[in-house]
């Protein structure tokens, strides 16, 4: 995912490990002054074992498991065109 975001450009990313044994997550900040940021966690897909990104509000990141499509969706959230 980080490589796909780097290809799209316009982000600062970091992998964060919370205290207390929670799973690490991806933190993405738009380069536009840090006004918008998003936490992206992951989940395994039942049945096929694939991995999906999950928004902070609990919905799957669009892209059906494609890092490139997920990166585009994340770009729309953290670097919106006003």
N, C-alpha and C positions, 0 to 999 in steps of 0.2 A: 504494500500500500504506500509506504513512504517513497519508494522509487516511482510509482505512478504519480504521486503528488508532486515530486520533484520535476517530472516531465511536464506537468501542467504549468508549474511555476506559480509564484506569488504567495508562498506559504513559509511558515516556520513550523517545523514539526519536532516533537519530542515523544519518546516512549517514557511513560511514567509508571512507577511501581508504588502503589499506595501501601501505607503501613497496615498491618493487621492481616496480611495474607491474601488480600484481594488480588484478582488478576490484573496484570499490567494493561495499560490502555494507551492509545495514541491521542496526543493532544495537538490540535492543529490551530494555528493563529494566522489570520490573513496578514499580509505585509502592509496593508493599508492603515498602519498606525495602531494595530491591535484592538480595534473596536469590536471585531467579531472573532470568536473562537469556538471551537467545538471539541468535545470529548467523544472519541469513537472507540467503542469496545467491540469485542468479537463474540460470536456464538457459533457452535457447530450445528449444521443442518441435520436434523433427524432423517435417517434413510440413506442419504448419499455421503454423509460425513464431510461435506464441504464447509467452508468457513464464510460467514457473512459479517460485514460491519454492521454495528448497531448504533444509532444516534443516541444522544444523552436522554432523549425522551422515550426511548424504548422501541422505536420502529427500525426496521431494517433499512440500511443505506441502499438506495437504488443501485442496480447494476448486476443483480443475480450472481454475485460472486466474482465479477470481473473487476480487478483493481483499477483498471483504466476508467471504467464507467463510474465506479464509486468515487474516484478522484474528481471527476467532473461534477458529481453531485455535491461533494464536499466544497468544491470551489464556489458553487452557487450559494452556499450557506455562509461561508466565511469571507468571501470576496464578492458580495452582491453588487450588481450594477444598478445603481440608483438612477 
